[in-house]
Structures are given as C-alpha cells and as structure tokens.
Amino acid sequence: MQKYAIHREFLHYANGLPQDTLARRLRCTSATIRAWLTGRQQPPWWAAEILRLQEMELLDIARQMGYAKALPRLGIVRGEIIELHRPRARPAPSIDRPQSVTEFPEPGLMQA
C-alpha cells in the first residue's frame, strides 16, 4: 500500500474547494491543507481517497435525484460544441403614450 497520495490526484479532487472546507472535510488544520496544496508536504494516501469517495457519493446522490444531466461534464471544449445563448427579440415599444394633463400650444403660437 502506498504511503502518500499522488499530488496531482489530490489537487484534482481539491480543485475549487476553499481551504477551510477541505480542512473540515479531512479533519486537519488549514496550515496542513496549505502545505499539501503548495507541495511542501506530500498528502497522505487517505486524503485523496476520502475526497474521491465524497465526490463519488455526491454524484451518486445527484444521479438518484435526477440531477445527473445538470452536473457539469469535464472535457475538452471545442467550437462545434459551444452554443451561445441568443437573446430573445424584444417587442417594439408601444407608441401609444398617455395624454398629458397640461395642454401645450402648437409650436409658434407661444405667448410671453
């Protein structure tokens, strides 16, 4: 059995999680998490394994609830895949404006 986790694997599962959340999940200090993330210390094998199992559990729960299709997929993004959102055509503003309470005289008929 290996003693330490593969650093890249640990970074993969820790990606996007704040350090305090990682520390709470792995039950260690945030200084330890910082040392593992920067590479000063090697993370133990169980750290990456716990994060992997937690991710699997969350994906399984999402699948059971029907959210599996809504979860983001990892992969290479290509131009053919991306569909940009097209804004809906807005209806033209209505020209009918309410009548003013004060009647204005015709242009050129102003009196001082």
N, CA, C and O atoms as a GROMACS GRO file, in nm:
protein
  448
    1MET      N    1   0.085  -0.118   0.000
    1MET     CA    2   0.000   0.000   0.000
    1MET      C    3   0.089   0.124   0.000
    1MET      O    4   0.191   0.129   0.069
    2GLN      N    5   0.048   0.222  -0.078
    2GLN     CA    6   0.130   0.343  -0.085
    2GLN      C    7   0.109   0.430   0.037
    2GLN      O    8   0.002   0.429   0.099
    3LYS      N    9   0.212   0.504   0.072
    3LYS     CA   10   0.209   0.587   0.192
    3LYS      C   11   0.153   0.726   0.165
    3LYS      O   12   0.086   0.785   0.249
    4TYR      N   13   0.181   0.776   0.045
    4TYR     CA   14   0.139   0.912   0.009
    4TYR      C   15   0.049   0.909  -0.112
    4TYR      O   16   0.056   0.817  -0.194
    5ALA      N   17  -0.035   1.011  -0.124
    5ALA     CA   18  -0.123   1.024  -0.240
    5ALA      C   19  -0.044   1.083  -0.357
    5ALA      O   20   0.057   1.150  -0.338
    6ILE      N   21  -0.092   1.057  -0.474
    6ILE     CA   22  -0.034   1.122  -0.592
    6ILE      C   23  -0.078   1.268  -0.586
    6ILE      O   24  -0.197   1.298  -0.575
    7HIS      N   25   0.021   1.358  -0.592
    7HIS     CA   26  -0.008   1.500  -0.570
    7HIS      C   27  -0.110   1.554  -0.669
    7HIS      O   28  -0.198   1.632  -0.632
    8ARG      N   29  -0.099   1.513  -0.794
    8ARG     CA   30  -0.193   1.559  -0.896
    8ARG      C   31  -0.335   1.511  -0.869
    8ARG      O   32  -0.432   1.583  -0.893
    9GLU      N   33  -0.346   1.388  -0.820
    9GLU     CA   34  -0.478   1.335  -0.788
    9GLU      C   35  -0.540   1.414  -0.673
    9GLU      O   36  -0.659   1.446  -0.677
   10PHE      N   37  -0.460   1.444  -0.572
   10PHE     CA   38  -0.510   1.523  -0.460
   10PHE      C   39  -0.555   1.662  -0.508
   10PHE      O   40  -0.660   1.710  -0.467
   11LEU      N   41  -0.475   1.725  -0.594
   11LEU     CA   42  -0.511   1.857  -0.647
   11LEU      C   43  -0.640   1.851  -0.729
   11LEU      O   44  -0.720   1.944  -0.727
   12HIS      N   45  -0.658   1.741  -0.802
   12HIS     CA   46  -0.779   1.725  -0.884
   12HIS      C   47  -0.904   1.726  -0.796
   12HIS      O   48  -1.000   1.798  -0.824
   13TYR      N   49  -0.902   1.647  -0.689
   13TYR     CA   50  -1.020   1.639  -0.603
   13TYR      C   51  -1.036   1.761  -0.514
   13TYR      O   52  -1.146   1.791  -0.469
   14ALA      N   53  -0.926   1.832  -0.487
   14ALA     CA   54  -0.932   1.951  -0.402
   14ALA      C   55  -0.962   2.077  -0.483
   14ALA      O   56  -0.986   2.183  -0.425
   15ASN      N   57  -0.961   2.066  -0.614
   15ASN     CA   58  -0.980   2.183  -0.701
   15ASN      C   59  -1.116   2.247  -0.678
   15ASN      O   60  -1.220   2.180  -0.682
   16GLY      N   61  -1.115   2.378  -0.654
   16GLY     CA   62  -1.239   2.453  -0.639
   16GLY      C   63  -1.294   2.456  -0.498
   16GLY      O   64  -1.391   2.529  -0.472
   17LEU      N   65  -1.237   2.381  -0.408
   17LEU     CA   66  -1.285   2.382  -0.270
   17LEU      C   67  -1.200   2.478  -0.187
   17LEU      O   68  -1.077   2.474  -0.198
   18PRO      N   69  -1.261   2.562  -0.106
   18PRO     CA   70  -1.183   2.650  -0.020
   18PRO      C   71  -1.103   2.569   0.082
   18PRO      O   72  -1.140   2.457   0.117
   19GLN      N   73  -0.992   2.627   0.128
   19GLN     CA   74  -0.904   2.554   0.219
   19GLN      C   75  -0.973   2.520   0.351
   19GLN      O   76  -0.949   2.413   0.406
   20ASP      N   77  -1.057   2.608   0.401
   20ASP     CA   78  -1.124   2.577   0.528
   20ASP      C   79  -1.224   2.462   0.512
   20ASP      O   80  -1.244   2.384   0.605
   21THR      N   81  -1.287   2.452   0.394
   21THR     CA   82  -1.378   2.341   0.368
   21THR      C   83  -1.301   2.210   0.359
   21THR      O   84  -1.344   2.108   0.413
   22LEU      N   85  -1.185   2.214   0.291
   22LEU     CA   86  -1.101   2.094   0.283
   22LEU      C   87  -1.055   2.052   0.422
   22LEU      O   88  -1.056   1.933   0.455
   23ALA      N   89  -1.015   2.148   0.502
   23ALA     CA   90  -0.968   2.116   0.637
   23ALA      C   91  -1.080   2.053   0.719
   23ALA      O   92  -1.055   1.959   0.795
   24ARG      N   93  -1.201   2.103   0.705
   24ARG     CA   94  -1.313   2.047   0.778
   24ARG      C   95  -1.346   1.906   0.729
   24ARG      O   96  -1.373   1.817   0.810
   25ARG      N   97  -1.343   1.885   0.597
   25ARG     CA   98  -1.373   1.752   0.542
   25ARG      C   99  -1.268   1.648   0.581
   25ARG      O  100  -1.302   1.534   0.609
   26LEU      N  101  -1.141   1.690   0.581
   26LEU     CA  102  -1.033   1.595   0.609
   26LEU      C  103  -0.992   1.595   0.756
   26LEU      O  104  -0.904   1.519   0.796
   27ARG      N  105  -1.056   1.681   0.836
   27ARG     CA  106  -1.031   1.689   0.981
   27ARG      C  107  -0.883   1.714   1.012
   27ARG      O  108  -0.820   1.639   1.086
   28CYS      N  109  -0.832   1.821   0.952
   28CYS     CA  110  -0.695   1.865   0.980
   28CYS      C  111  -0.693   2.018   0.976
   28CYS      O  112  -0.795   2.081   0.947
   29THR      N  113  -0.580   2.077   1.003
   29THR     CA  114  -0.571   2.223   1.008
   29THR      C  115  -0.560   2.281   0.868
   29THR      O  116  -0.523   2.211   0.773
   30SER      N  117  -0.592   2.408   0.855
   30SER     CA  118  -0.580   2.474   0.725
   30SER      C  119  -0.432   2.492   0.687
   30SER      O  120  -0.400   2.499   0.568
   31ALA      N  121  -0.344   2.498   0.786
   31ALA     CA  122  -0.199   2.506   0.756
   31ALA      C  123  -0.152   2.376   0.690
   31ALA      O  124  -0.069   2.379   0.599
   32THR      N  125  -0.204   2.264   0.736
   32THR     CA  126  -0.169   2.135   0.675
   32THR      C  127  -0.220   2.129   0.532
   32THR      O  128  -0.149   2.084   0.441
   33ILE      N  129  -0.344   2.175   0.511
   33ILE     CA  130  -0.400   2.178   0.375
   33ILE      C  131  -0.316   2.266   0.285
   33ILE      O  132  -0.287   2.229   0.171
   34ARG      N  133  -0.276   2.382   0.335
   34ARG     CA  134  -0.193   2.474   0.257
   34ARG      C  135  -0.060   2.408   0.219
   34ARG      O  136  -0.012   2.424   0.107
   35ALA      N  137  -0.001   2.335   0.312
   35ALA     CA  138   0.126   2.266   0.284
   35ALA      C  139   0.106   2.157   0.178
   35ALA      O  140   0.192   2.138   0.092
   36TRP      N  141  -0.006   2.086   0.184
   36TRP     CA  142  -0.033   1.984   0.083
   36TRP      C  143  -0.057   2.045  -0.054
   36TRP      O  144  -0.010   1.992  -0.154
   37LEU      N  145  -0.131   2.156  -0.058
   37LEU     CA  146  -0.164   2.218  -0.187
   37LEU      C  147  -0.042   2.281  -0.252
   37LEU      O  148  -0.029   2.277  -0.375
   38THR      N  149   0.047   2.340  -0.173
   38THR     CA  150   0.166   2.404  -0.230
   38THR      C  151   0.276   2.304  -0.262
   38THR      O  152   0.369   2.336  -0.335
   39GLY      N  153   0.266   2.182  -0.208
   39GLY     CA  154   0.366   2.081  -0.236
   39GLY      C  155   0.478   2.076  -0.135
   39GLY      O  156   0.574   2.001  -0.154
   40ARG      N  157   0.471   2.153  -0.027
   40ARG     CA  158   0.574   2.146   0.076
   40ARG      C  159   0.574   2.011   0.146
   40ARG      O  160   0.679   1.959   0.184
   41GLN      N  161   0.454   1.955   0.163
   41GLN     CA  162   0.441   1.821   0.220
   41GLN      C  163   0.356   1.737   0.126
   41GLN      O  164   0.270   1.789   0.056
   42GLN      N  165   0.383   1.608   0.127
   42GLN     CA  166   0.301   1.519   0.045
   42GLN      C  167   0.176   1.482   0.123
   42GLN      O  168   0.184   1.449   0.242
   43PRO      N  169   0.060   1.485   0.058
   43PRO     CA  170  -0.062   1.445   0.128
   43PRO      C  171  -0.063   1.294   0.150
   43PRO      O  172  -0.014   1.220   0.065
   44PRO      N  173  -0.118   1.248   0.261
   44PRO     CA  174  -0.127   1.104   0.284
   44PRO      C  175  -0.225   1.039   0.187
   44PRO      O  176  -0.310   1.107   0.128
   45TRP      N  177  -0.214   0.910   0.171
   45TRP     CA  178  -0.297   0.839   0.072
   45TRP      C  179  -0.445   0.855   0.102
   45TRP      O  180  -0.526   0.862   0.009
   46TRP      N  181  -0.483   0.860   0.229
   46TRP     CA  182  -0.623   0.863   0.265
   46TRP      C  183  -0.689   0.997   0.232
   46TRP      O  184  -0.811   1.002   0.216
   47ALA      N  185  -0.611   1.106   0.220
   47ALA     CA  186  -0.670   1.237   0.192
   47ALA      C  187  -0.735   1.239   0.053
   47ALA      O  188  -0.849   1.281   0.037
   48ALA      N  189  -0.660   1.194  -0.047
   48ALA     CA  190  -0.716   1.190  -0.183
   48ALA      C  191  -0.828   1.088  -0.192
   48ALA      O  192  -0.926   1.107  -0.264
   49GLU      N  193  -0.814   0.978  -0.118
   49GLU     CA  194  -0.916   0.874  -0.121
   49GLU      C  195  -1.048   0.922  -0.061
   49GLU      O  196  -1.155   0.894  -0.115
   50ILE      N  197  -1.042   0.996   0.050
   50ILE     CA  198  -1.164   1.049   0.111
   50ILE      C  199  -1.232   1.147   0.017
   50ILE      O  200  -1.354   1.143   0.000
   51LEU      N  201  -1.153   1.236  -0.045
   51LEU     CA  202  -1.212   1.334  -0.138
   51LEU      C  203  -1.274   1.264  -0.259
   51LEU      O  204  -1.380   1.306  -0.307
   52ARG      N  205  -1.209   1.159  -0.307
   52ARG     CA  206  -1.262   1.084  -0.421
   52ARG      C  207  -1.394   1.017  -0.384
   52ARG      O  208  -1.490   1.022  -0.462
   53LEU      N  209  -1.399   0.954  -0.267
   53LEU     CA  210  -1.521   0.887  -0.224
   53LEU      C  211  -1.635   0.986  -0.199
   53LEU      O  212  -1.750   0.956  -0.228
   54GLN      N  213  -1.602   1.103  -0.144
   54GLN     CA  214  -1.706   1.204  -0.122
   54GLN      C  215  -1.762   1.254  -0.254
   54GLN      O  216  -1.882   1.277  -0.266
   55GLU      N  217  -1.675   1.272  -0.353
   55GLU     CA  218  -1.722   1.315  -0.485
   55GLU      C  219  -1.810   1.208  -0.549
   55GLU      O  220  -1.913   1.239  -0.609
   56MET      N  221  -1.769   1.082  -0.536
   56MET     CA  222  -1.850   0.973  -0.591
   56MET      C  223  -1.987   0.968  -0.525
   56MET      O  224  -2.089   0.945  -0.591
   57GLU      N  225  -1.989   0.989  -0.393
   57GLU     CA  226  -2.115   0.988  -0.321
   57GLU      C  227  -2.207   1.101  -0.366
   57GLU      O  228  -2.327   1.079  -0.385
   58LEU      N  229  -2.152   1.221  -0.384
   58LEU     CA  230  -2.232   1.334  -0.430
   58LEU      C  231  -2.287   1.311  -0.571
   58LEU      O  232  -2.402   1.343  -0.599
   59LEU      N  233  -2.204   1.255  -0.660
   59LEU     CA  234  -2.250   1.225  -0.795
   59LEU      C  235  -2.359   1.119  -0.795
   59LEU      O  236  -2.454   1.126  -0.873
   60ASP      N  237  -2.346   1.019  -0.706
   60ASP     CA  238  -2.446   0.914  -0.698
   60ASP      C  239  -2.578   0.969  -0.645
   60ASP      O  240  -2.685   0.933  -0.695
   61ILE      N  241  -2.572   1.056  -0.545
   61ILE     CA  242  -2.694   1.118  -0.493
   61ILE      C  243  -2.760   1.203  -0.601
   61ILE      O  244  -2.882   1.199  -0.617
   62ALA      N  245  -2.679   1.279  -0.676
   62ALA     CA  246  -2.735   1.362  -0.784
   62ALA      C  247  -2.798   1.275  -0.892
   62ALA      O  248  -2.903   1.311  -0.946
   63ARG      N  249  -2.735   1.162  -0.922
   63ARG     CA  250  -2.791   1.072  -1.022
   63ARG      C  251  -2.924   1.015  -0.976
   63ARG      O  252  -3.019   1.007  -1.054
   64GLN      N  253  -2.933   0.976  -0.848
   64GLN     CA  254  -3.057   0.920  -0.795
   64GLN      C  255  -3.169   1.023  -0.792
   64GLN      O  256  -3.286   0.988  -0.805
   65MET      N  257  -3.133   1.150  -0.775
   65MET     CA  258  -3.235   1.255  -0.769
   65MET      C  259  -3.270   1.309  -0.907
   65MET      O  260  -3.360   1.392  -0.920
   66GLY      N  261  -3.200   1.262  -1.011
   66GLY     CA  262  -3.229   1.306  -1.146
   66GLY      C  263  -3.153   1.429  -1.190
   66GLY      O  264  -3.186   1.489  -1.292
   67TYR      N  265  -3.050   1.467  -1.114
   67TYR     CA  266  -2.971   1.585  -1.149
   67TYR      C  267  -2.845   1.551  -1.227
   67TYR      O  268  -2.763   1.640  -1.252
   68ALA      N  269  -2.828   1.428  -1.266
   68ALA     CA  270  -2.702   1.387  -1.330
   68ALA      C  271  -2.678   1.464  -1.460
   68ALA      O  272  -2.564   1.495  -1.492
   69LYS      N  273  -2.783   1.494  -1.533
   69LYS     CA  274  -2.764   1.565  -1.660
   69LYS      C  275  -2.732   1.712  -1.638
   69LYS      O  276  -2.676   1.777  -1.727
   70ALA      N  277  -2.766   1.765  -1.521
   70ALA     CA  278  -2.741   1.906  -1.494
   70ALA      C  279  -2.599   1.930  -1.444
   70ALA      O  280  -2.552   2.044  -1.446
   71LEU      N  281  -2.531   1.825  -1.399
   71LEU     CA  282  -2.396   1.843  -1.347
   71LEU      C  283  -2.300   1.871  -1.462
   71LEU      O  284  -2.315   1.816  -1.571
   72PRO      N  285  -2.200   1.956  -1.438
   72PRO     CA  286  -2.106   1.988  -1.546
   72PRO      C  287  -2.019   1.867  -1.580
   72PRO      O  288  -1.980   1.790  -1.492
   73ARG      N  289  -1.990   1.853  -1.705
   73ARG     CA  290  -1.904   1.746  -1.752
   73ARG      C  291  -1.764   1.802  -1.779
   73ARG      O  292  -1.751   1.914  -1.829
   74LEU      N  293  -1.663   1.725  -1.746
   74LEU     CA  294  -1.526   1.766  -1.776
   74LEU      C  295  -1.490   1.716  -1.915
   74LEU      O  296  -1.532   1.608  -1.955
   75GLY      N  297  -1.414   1.793  -1.987
   75GLY     CA  298  -1.373   1.751  -2.119
   75GLY      C  299  -1.309   1.865  -2.194
   75GLY      O  300  -1.294   1.976  -2.141
   76ILE      N  301  -1.274   1.838  -2.315
   76ILE     CA  302  -1.211   1.939  -2.400
   76ILE      C  303  -1.322   2.017  -2.469
   76ILE      O  304  -1.414   1.959  -2.526
   77VAL      N  305  -1.313   2.147  -2.462
   77VAL     CA  306  -1.414   2.232  -2.524
   77VAL      C  307  -1.372   2.261  -2.667
   77VAL      O  308  -1.260   2.305  -2.693
   78ARG      N  309  -1.464   2.237  -2.759
   78ARG     CA  310  -1.440   2.267  -2.900
   78ARG      C  311  -1.545   2.364  -2.948
   78ARG      O  312  -1.652   2.375  -2.889
   79GLY      N  313  -1.514   2.434  -3.055
   79GLY     CA  314  -1.606   2.534  -3.107
   79GLY      C  315  -1.737   2.477  -3.156
   79GLY      O  316  -1.839   2.546  -3.154
   80GLU      N  317  -1.738   2.350  -3.200
   80GLU     CA  318  -1.860   2.292  -3.252
   80GLU      C  319  -1.959   2.262  -3.141
   80GLU      O  320  -2.079   2.255  -3.166
   81ILE      N  321  -1.911   2.245  -3.020
   81ILE     CA  322  -1.996   2.205  -2.909
   81ILE      C  323  -2.066   2.326  -2.848
   81ILE      O  324  -2.181   2.317  -2.806
   82ILE      N  325  -1.998   2.438  -2.842
   82ILE     CA  326  -2.048   2.553  -2.770
   82ILE      C  327  -2.164   2.616  -2.845
   82ILE      O  328  -2.154   2.647  -2.964
   83GLU      N  329  -2.274   2.634  -2.776
   83GLU     CA  330  -2.388   2.706  -2.831
   83GLU      C  331  -2.408   2.830  -2.746
   83GLU      O  332  -2.437   2.821  -2.627
   84LEU      N  333  -2.393   2.944  -2.808
   84LEU     CA  334  -2.409   3.068  -2.736
   84LEU      C  335  -2.557   3.102  -2.724
   84LEU      O  336  -2.636   3.078  -2.815
   85HIS      N  337  -2.591   3.158  -2.612
   85HIS     CA  338  -2.730   3.197  -2.587
   85HIS      C  339  -2.764   3.316  -2.674
   85HIS      O  340  -2.696   3.418  -2.671
   86ARG      N  341  -2.869   3.303  -2.751
   86ARG     CA  342  -2.914   3.414  -2.834
   86ARG      C  343  -3.024   3.487  -2.759
   86ARG      O  344  -3.122   3.426  -2.716
   87PRO      N  345  -3.009   3.618  -2.743
   87PRO     CA  346  -3.114   3.690  -2.671
   87PRO      C  347  -3.243   3.690  -2.751
   87PRO      O  348  -3.242   3.694  -2.874
   88ARG      N  349  -3.352   3.685  -2.680
   88ARG     CA  350  -3.484   3.688  -2.746
   88ARG      C  351  -3.508   3.826  -2.806
   88ARG      O  352  -3.462   3.928  -2.754
   89ALA      N  353  -3.580   3.827  -2.915
   89ALA     CA  354  -3.616   3.955  -2.977
   89ALA      C  355  -3.716   4.024  -2.887
   89ALA      O  356  -3.818   3.967  -2.850
   90ARG      N  357  -3.686   4.147  -2.853
   90ARG     CA  358  -3.776   4.223  -2.766
   90ARG      C  359  -3.884   4.289  -2.852
   90ARG      O  360  -3.858   4.335  -2.963
   91PRO      N  361  -4.002   4.292  -2.801
   91PRO     CA  362  -4.109   4.357  -2.877
   91PRO      C  363  -4.081   4.507  -2.887
   91PRO      O  364  -4.023   4.567  -2.797
   92ALA      N  365  -4.124   4.565  -2.998
   92ALA     CA  366  -4.105   4.709  -3.018
   92ALA      C  367  -4.185   4.785  -2.914
   92ALA      O  368  -4.296   4.745  -2.880
   93PRO      N  369  -4.128   4.895  -2.864
   93PRO     CA  370  -4.203   4.970  -2.763
   93PRO      C  371  -4.331   5.028  -2.822
   93PRO      O  372  -4.337   5.063  -2.940
   94SER      N  373  -4.429   5.036  -2.740
   94SER     CA  374  -4.558   5.086  -2.783
   94SER      C  375  -4.549   5.237  -2.806
   94SER      O  376  -4.488   5.309  -2.728
   95ILE      N  377  -4.610   5.286  -2.915
   95ILE     CA  378  -4.606   5.428  -2.949
   95ILE      C  379  -4.718   5.503  -2.876
   95ILE      O  380  -4.710   5.624  -2.857
   96ASP      N  381  -4.818   5.433  -2.836
   96ASP     CA  382  -4.930   5.498  -2.767
   96ASP      C  383  -4.882   5.547  -2.631
   96ASP      O  384  -4.846   5.469  -2.543
   97ARG      N  385  -4.882   5.679  -2.617
   97ARG     CA  386  -4.841   5.739  -2.490
   97ARG      C  387  -4.963   5.805  -2.428
   97ARG      O  388  -5.051   5.853  -2.498
   98PRO      N  389  -4.967   5.807  -2.297
   98PRO     CA  390  -5.083   5.870  -2.234
   98PRO      C  391  -5.084   6.020  -2.262
   98PRO      O  392  -4.979   6.083  -2.276
   99GLN      N  393  -5.202   6.075  -2.270
   99GLN     CA  394  -5.217   6.218  -2.292
   99GLN      C  395  -5.168   6.294  -2.170
   99GLN      O  396  -5.184   6.251  -2.056
  100SER      N  397  -5.107   6.409  -2.196
  100SER     CA  398  -5.059   6.494  -2.088
  100SER      C  399  -5.178   6.564  -2.025
  100SER      O  400  -5.277   6.593  -2.091
  101VAL      N  401  -5.166   6.591  -1.898
  101VAL     CA  402  -5.273   6.663  -1.829
  101VAL      C  403  -5.274   6.808  -1.874
  101VAL      O  404  -5.381   6.868  -1.891
  102THR      N  405  -5.156   6.864  -1.894
  102THR     CA  406  -5.146   7.004  -1.937
  102THR      C  407  -5.141   7.009  -2.088
  102THR      O  408  -5.060   6.941  -2.151
  103GLU      N  409  -5.227   7.088  -2.147
  103GLU     CA  410  -5.227   7.103  -2.292
  103GLU      C  411  -5.117   7.201  -2.334
  103GLU      O  412  -5.106   7.310  -2.279
  104PHE      N  413  -5.038   7.162  -2.429
  104PHE     CA  414  -4.933   7.250  -2.480
  104PHE      C  415  -4.983   7.315  -2.609
  104PHE      O  416  -5.049   7.250  -2.689
  105PRO      N  417  -4.953   7.444  -2.629
  105PRO     CA  418  -4.994   7.509  -2.754
  105PRO      C  419  -4.911   7.459  -2.870
  105PRO      O  420  -4.803   7.404  -2.852
  106GLU      N  421  -4.962   7.479  -2.987
  106GLU     CA  422  -4.890   7.439  -3.108
  106GLU      C  423  -4.761   7.518  -3.117
  106GLU      O  424  -4.754   7.630  -3.065
  107PRO      N  425  -4.658   7.463  -3.182
  107PRO     CA  426  -4.533   7.538  -3.196
  107PRO      C  427  -4.557   7.667  -3.274
  107PRO      O  428  -4.632   7.668  -3.371
  108GLY      N  429  -4.493   7.776  -3.231
  108GLY     CA  430  -4.504   7.904  -3.293
  108GLY      C  431  -4.618   7.989  -3.238
  108GLY      O  432  -4.626   8.107  -3.272
  109LEU      N  433  -4.703   7.934  -3.157
  109LEU     CA  434  -4.813   8.009  -3.100
  109LEU      C  435  -4.789   8.046  -2.953
  109LEU      O  436  -4.881   8.090  -2.883
  110MET      N  437  -4.667   8.029  -2.908
  110MET     CA  438  -4.635   8.057  -2.767
  110MET      C  439  -4.648   8.206  -2.741
  110MET      O  440  -4.603   8.287  -2.823
  111GLN      N  441  -4.706   8.242  -2.633
  111GLN     CA  442  -4.719   8.383  -2.593
  111GLN      C  443  -4.636   8.405  -2.469
  111GLN      O  444  -4.627   8.318  -2.382
  112ALA      N  445  -4.577   8.520  -2.461
  112ALA     CA  446  -4.492   8.552  -2.347
  112ALA      C  447  -4.570   8.616  -2.237
  112ALA      O  448  -4.514   8.649  -2.132
   0.00000   0.00000   0.00000
